[in-house]
């Protein structure tokens, strides 16, 4: 597979880093993603939707953790179809799942080093890459602390560090702000904007204000389908005084969901 980064100056038939057509993905017996069309380039994309909308299942499919049940999915120019060798794609992926495990006796540094090794990063580049990732998430002083001694917010930041250690072309973060305090959320917004300058970043969250503050594009899912994809300003413009929510962004979000449900 030719890397998107390596081909930046050459013509390509796949300008999208993520491209899905009529994508269908099951979560157990339930069809959680049902005929979804999606196209993403570089930038920070915020994925919103109510519980059960299919956001986590979509993230698992994009991370190659689960295989699609139908439709087509192309990641970084490679078709995900059960026949393609996805090792090269996975080297260029970063993924923070909604619930992530870890070895409790590992230090933060050891945990991120281990994940870098799993991503088949060159051995000589791992120490510097690990230190940079740990620094970027604000865990420099905790780098040699065991994972079992970290708070919930620190564990989440360690999870983000492992996701970005390989400078991925495609970064998938499922509920990255879980357990973070307001100041840490503000820092994460800055980090997302920085990462989105060169990579495709998809962030799934329930916090509409974080999406509006950090993302270049907003995506809204409901019942397994993408019902809105546009700018934060466009999301806000859909709301009105009579819509539910404490901010213009939240009112836009609730208005879009209400209109979609009334037309279903």
VEXTORNU-321413 format. One record per atom (N, C-alpha, C, O): residue in one letter; x, y, z. Coordinates in steps of 0.05 Angstrom, whole numbers, plus 5000, padded with zeros to 4 digits. Last residue first. Example, Ala and Ser with C-alpha at 12.3 -4.5 7.8 and 13.67 -1.06 7.14 Angstrom:
2
s525749555142
s527349795143
s525850015157
s526850235161
a526448865156
a524649105156
a526449345156
a528549345169
This chain:
264
x423452155200
x424051865196
x421451705191
x421551465188
x422352665212
x422252605184
x422652305179
x422352205156
x423252685266
x420552755257
x420152685227
x417952635218
x428752585269
x426852385279
x423952435269
x422452255265
x430853045246
x431352785233
x429252585243
x428252425227
x429153435282
x428153445254
x428553175240
x426853085224
x431953275328
x429053285328
x427953285300
x425953145294
x437353325312
x436253065319
x433153065318
x431952875308
x437453885302
x438053695281
x436953415287
x435753285270
x436454085354
x434554145332
x434953945309
x433053855297
x440753905384
x438153795390
x436153855368
x434353685362
x444854215359
x444953925360
x442253805365
x441353625350
x443154735369
x443454645341
x443454345340
x442154225322
x443554735424
x440954775412
x440954685383
x439054575373
x449054675430
x447254465440
x444554495428
x443254295423
x450755165408
x451554915396
x449754685405
x448954525388
x448455555443
x447655545415
x448355275401
x446855175385
x446755225505
x448555385489
x447555375460
x446055195453
x443454885531
x444355115546
x446155295530
x447055505540
x437554575503
x440454615504
x441054875519
x439455065519
x432254515455
x433454435481
x436454485480
x437754445459
x429455085421
x430654815421
x432054765448
x432954955461
x427555595417
x425755395428
x426955115429
x425554925438
x431555885393
x430955935421
x429255715433
x429455655457
x435055425350
x433455665355
x432855675385
x433555495400
x440055155305
x438655175330
x437055425332
x437655625319
x443055175259
x440655015258
x438955045283
x436554965283
x447755445271
x445655585255
x443055435254
x440955555250
x451055065294
x449855275311
x447455405297
x445455465309
x452554785247
x451154645269
x449654855286
x447254815292
x455355185221
x452855085209
x451254935230
x448754955230
x459755235255
x458055465251
x455355385239
x453255485247
x462254735249
x461054805274
x459155045272
x457055045285
x460454465183
x462154625201
x460754665228
x458254645230
x458153795171
x458654065163
x460354205184
x461554075201
x453653305167
x456553345165
x457153615154
x456753675130
x448552885190
x449553165187
x452553155185
x453853015201
x447352365194
x445152535187
x446052825183
x444452995174
x449451725184
x450451995186
x448252185176
x447452165153
x446451185222
x446851335197
x448051615203
x447551725225
x445150925269
x446950795251
x447550945225
x449050845208
x441751285297
x440851025288
x442550905266
x441450805246
x445551835279
x443251745293
x442251485281
x442051465256
x451152285282
x449952025276
x447451985292
x447152085314
x454452835256
x452252755274
x451052485265
x450152465242
x460453185255
x458852965243
x456852885265
x457452875288
x463753785240
x462053645259
x460553435243
x459453485222
x470354055233
x467953935221
x466353785242
x467553655260
x474354235263
x473854375238
x471354285225
x470254425207
x474154285335
x473854135309
x473354325285
x472154535288
x474154545384
x476654425374
x476554325345
x478554275333
x469154775397
x471654925403
x474054815388
x475854965381
x465454395382
x465254665369
x467954815373
x468854965356
x466953975415
x467053945386
x467154215373
x468754265354
x466054185466
x468754105458
x469054085428
x471054165417
x460454245464
x462154485466
x465054415459
x466354585446
x458553715465
x458253875441
x460054115441
x461154195420
x460553155488
x460853425496
x460853605471
x462853645458
x460652635475
x457952745480
x458153045486
x456053165490
x464852405420
x464452525447
x461452595450
x460052625430
x470152215379
x467452155387
x467052255416
x468652195434
x474152485331
x473752485360
x470752435366
x469052595358
x478952385284
x476152355289
x475752305319
x476752115331
x483652695244
x483052635272
x479952615275
x478552805268
x488452635198
x485552615200
x484952525228
x485652295236
x494053105202
x492852835203
x489752865203
x488653085206
x496053615205
x497353425186
x495953165184
x496453005166
x492753895240
x494154045218
x495253855197
x495353935173
x490953585281
x489353595257
x490553755235
x489553755212
x494553685323
x494653425309
x493153435282
x494053315263
x492854195340
x495554155330
x495753905313
x496953905292
x487654085357
x488054275335
x490854245323
x491154265298
x488853735399
x487353645375
x487753825352
x488053735329
x491454075434
x492853845423
x491453755398
x492753695377
x487254415449
x489654525435
x491154305421
x492154345399
x483854045474
x482954185450
x485354305435
x485454285410
x487053905517
x486553705496
x485553835471
x486253755449
x486754365548
x489354285537
x488954085514
x490354095494
x481354345562
x482354565546
x485054495533
x485454565509
x481453875593
x479953885568
x480754115550
x480954075526
x484454055636
x485653845619
x484053825592
x485253765571
x480854415658
x483354515648
x484654315629
x485854385608
x476454065673
x476154275652
x478854375641
x479054415617
x479053385676
x477953625688
x477853845667
x479053815646
x477252755648
x478952985648
x477553225662
x475153255659
x473752325645
x475452345669
x477252585670
x478652635690
x473652345576
x472552205600
x474552215623
x476852125620
x475652545530
x475452725552
x474352595577
x474152735598
x475352155489
x477952215501
x477852395526
x479752395542
x471351815462
x470951935488
x473552005502
x474051905524
x475851555420
x473151505429
x472851595458
x473951475476
x479551755368
x479351795397
x476451765405
x474751935398
x483951615318
x481151565326
x481051575357
x482351405370
x487751865266
x487551845295
x484651825303
x483052005296
x491751745213
x488951725221
x488851675251
x489751465260
x497151795214
x495751945193
x492751955200
x491352145193
x500551855279
x498851715259
x497651905238
x497052145243
x505451845311
x504652065293
x502851965271
x503451975248
x505851435348
x506951385321
x506251605301
x506551565277
x503251635393
x506151585395
x507451545367
x509751615363
x497851705400
x499251895382
x502251845380
x503651995367
x496151305433
x494851335408
x496351515388
x496251475364
x499051365479
x499651135463
x498451155435
x499451045415
x496651845497
x499551845490
x500151605472
x501651625453
x491451685509
x491851865486
x494751865478
x495351875454
x492651375554
x491551255531
x491751425506
x492251325484
x494451775588
x496351575580
x495351425555
x496851355537
x489552035595
x491752175581
x493951975572
x495052015551
x486951645624
x485851715598
x488051865582
x488251815558
x489951635670
x489851395654
x488851465626
x489851355606
x488752145689
x491452085680
x491551835663
x493051825644
x483352075703
x484052265682
x486852215671
x487352255647
x483751685744
x482351625719
x483051815697
x483351725674
x490651685769
x487751745771
x486451675744
x487751615724
x495451155777
x494451395764
x491451435770
x489951245775
x497450675795
x497450895814
x496251155803
x496151355816
x497650325754
x495650275774
x495450495795
x493550515810
x502050495724
x499350555714
x497250525736
x495350675737
x507450795760
x505950555751
x503050635744
x501850805756
x511451315735
x509451235754
x507950995743
x507350985720
x514651565699
x515751325712
x513951235735
x514851085752
x511652005682
x512551815662
x513551555675
x513251345662
x509752435709
x508652175717
x509651945699
x508651725700
x511652895687
x512452835715
x511452565724
x512352465745
x509152865637
x512052855639
x512852775667
x514652605671
x503952885619
x504552685639
x507652655643
x508552455652
x501653195577
x501953315604
x502653105626
x501953155649
x501553015526
x499052985542
x499353075571
x497653025587
x506653135509
x504453265496
x501853235511
x500053405509
x509952785539
x510053075543
x507553215532
x506553395545
x508652305515
x508052345543
x508052635550
x506352735565
x510652395463
x507852345467
x507052395496
x504952505502
x516152465474
x514652685462
x511652645466
x510152835473
x517551965494
x517852205511
x516152435500
x514852575515
x516451645449
x514951605474
x515151855491
x513151935502
x520251835412
x517351855406
x515651825431
x513651965434
x525051705438
x524351985433
x521352015428
x520152215437
x524451115438
x524851275462
x524051575459
x522651685476
x523650965381
x521550935402
x522151115426
x520251245435
x527450955342
x525851195344
x523951195368
x522751405375
x529750455343
x531450685350
x529750945354
x530651125368
x525650115324
x526550095352
x528050355361
x527750445383
x520250355286
x523150295287
x524150315316
x523650515330
x513950065305
x515550295301
x518550215301
x519250025315
x509849685310
x512149625294
x513749875286
x514749905264
x505949735347
x505449875322
x507849845302
x507849965281
x508349485390
x506149345376
x505549475349
x504649335331
x511749905405
x512949655394
x510749495379
x511349385358
x508150265424
x509750345401
x510950095388
x511050075364
x506349985468
x504450035447
x505950115421
x505150045399
x511049995499
x509849735490
x507949775467
x508049615448
x511450545508
x513550395493
x512550135482
x513050065460
x506950625540
x507050755514
x509250625497
x508850595472
x508550305585
x506050255571
x506150375543
x505350235523
x513250545602
x513350265592
x510850195576
x510950055556
x511351045618
x513251025596
x513350745585
x513350715560
x507950905660
x506851035636
x508751005613
x507850945590
x509750235680
x509750525683
x508550645658
x508150505638
x506049645694
x507549805675
x507550095685
x505650195696
x502449415728
x505149455738
x506949595718
x509149675726
x497649365698
x497749555721
x500549605731
x501149815743
x496949405631
x498249245651
x498849425675
x500349625673
x490349585607
x493249635610
x494349445631
x492849335648
x484749745564
x486149605585
x489049675586
x490149805568
x479550215552
x482150105545
x483449965569
x483150065591
x473750415523
x474750275547
x477350135539
x477349965522
x473850675475
x472250785497
x473150665523
x473250805543
x480650695448
x477950585451
x476450715474
x477650835491
x484551055408
x483851055437
x481050945439
x479151085433
x489150955358
x486450895367
x486350895397
x487850755411
x492351105298
x492451145327
x489551115337
x487751225325
x495650825240
x493250875257
x494050945285
x496050845296
x499750645212
x499150925209
x496651005224
x495651235221
x499850105220
x502250255229
x501750555228
x503050715243
x495149955195
x495149965225
x497650115235
x497550225257
x496749955142
x494750145151
x494950175181
x494850405191
x500349515143
x501349785137
x499350005146
x500150215155
x496749095156
x498949165174
x500049445169
x500549595188
x492648895126
x492249155139
x494549235157
x494249435171
x491848595067
x493648585090
x493648865102
x494549065089
x485248455044
x487548635044
x489248595070
x488048575092
x480748155054
x482948035038
x485448195039
x487648085035
x477248455082
x477648185092
x479848045077
x480847835085
x477048975064
x475148785053
x475548495062
x474248315051
x478749585058
x478349405080
x476249215072
x473849275074
x483449855014
x480749745017
x480649555040
x482349375042
x487450425026
x487250125025
x484450035030
x483050135049
x487650975032
x488050865006
x487850565003
x488050454981
x486351045086
x489051125076
x489650995049
x491950925044
x481250595078
x482750745098
x485550795087
x487050605081
x474850465055
x477650515047
x478950685068
x477950905075
x469550035051
x471050205069
x473850225059
x475250015056
x462849875029
x465749895024
x466950095044
x465650285053
x457749385047
x458649645037
x461649635032
x462849425032
x458248975107
x457249045081
x458149315073
x459149465089
x460548895154
x458748685146
x457648745118
x456248575106
x467449035170
x464849115160
x463148875152
x464248665144
x470648785229
x470448795200
x467648885192
x465648825206
x473949125283
x471848955273
x471648995242
x472249205232
x478749415283
x478249225304
x476049025296
x476248785302
x479849825248
x480149545238
x479949345260
x480849115257
x478050315260
x480650235272
x481449955264
x483549855272
x473150325237
x475250495225
x478050425236
x480050475223
x470449985272
x470749905244
x473050065231
x474649955217
x470550295319
x471850025319
x472249925290
x474249795285
x467550735303
x470350775310
x471850505310
x474150495301
x462550475296
x463850605273
x466850635279
x468550575262
x461550345349
x461850125329
x463250235304
x464850105293
x461150855372
x463350675380
x463750455360
x465950375354
x456351045344
x458951185343
x461351005350
x463250995335
x451150885345
x453050725329
x455850845328
x457550755312
x447451085379
x447351185351
x449251035333
x448951035309
x447450965432
x446250775414
x446150855385
x445050725368
x446551625455
x447351355461
x445951165442
x443551185437
x446852115400
x445852005425
x446951725431
x448051595413
x452652455374
x450352285371
x449452185398
x451052165416
x458652665339
x456652685359
x454352495354
x454052385332
x465252745325
x462952555320
x461052565344
x461852495366
x469153225294
x467853145318
x465352975312
x463653065296
x475353245264
x472553185259
x471253085285
x472152895296
x480553615242
x479353505266
x476353485263
x474953685259
x484453425184
x483053605201
x481953465225
x482453225229
x484353095120
x485753185144
x484153405158
x482553545145
x477852815104
x480552895097
x481952975123
x480952925145
x472652325096
x474252505114
x476952555102
x478352375093
x466252105085
x468752185071
x470252385089
x469052595095
x461051625086
x462851805101
x465351855085
x466451675073
x454851315095
x456751435076
x458451635091
x457351805106
x451950725122
x453150985127
x455051065104
x456650905096
x448550275130
x448550425105
x449750705107
x448650895096
x448850265195
x446950165175
x446850345150
x445350535149
x451550025252
x452150215230
x450650115205
x451249895196
x449149615280
x449549875293
x450250095274
x449550325279
x445249115281
x446449265259
x446749555269
x444949715266
x446348625331
x445048885324
x446649015301
x449049035303
x449048205349
x446948145329
x445648405318
x444048395299
x454948535357
x453548295364
x451548235342
x452248215319
x454349025317
x455349005344
x453748775357
x451448805366
x456049065247
x454448955269
x455948985296
x458348965298
x455849535196
x457449405216
x455649315239
x454049465248
x456049795131
x454449655151
x456249495170
x457949345161
x456350335086
x457750165106
x455750055126
x454050195137
x455650615039
x453650425048
x454750225068
x454249995068
x462350755037
x459950765022
x458050545031
x458850305030
x467651155063
x465850935067
x463350975049
x462351205047
x474151355072
x471951365053
x470251115056
x471150885052
x479251735097
x477151545104
x474951575083
x474051795078
x482252065066
x483751885084
x481851665095
x482651445102
x481152214998
x480052185025
x481851995041
x482751795031
x483152174948
x483952404963
x482952394992
x483952535009
x484751694910
x483351694936
x484251934953
x486051904970
x487851714867
x485051664862
x483451684887
x480951684886
x492852214862
x491751984875
x488751964869
x487352164865
x499152494842
x496252464839
x495252214852
x496752014853
x503852684894
x503152534870
x500152524867
x498752534887
x505152914942
x505753074918
x504952934892
x505253044871
x503652514979
x502452774980
x502852944954
x501053094946
x505151994987
x504152064961
x502952344960
x501452404941
x506651925038
x508751895019
x507851984991
x509452044974
x501651985063
x503752175067
x505852165046
x506752375036
x499051525046
x498051785037
x500151995041
x500452165023
x503050975023
x502151155045
x501151415033
x502251515014
x501050454984
x502550704984
x501350885005
x498950935005
x501749765000
x500050005000
x501750255000
x503750265014
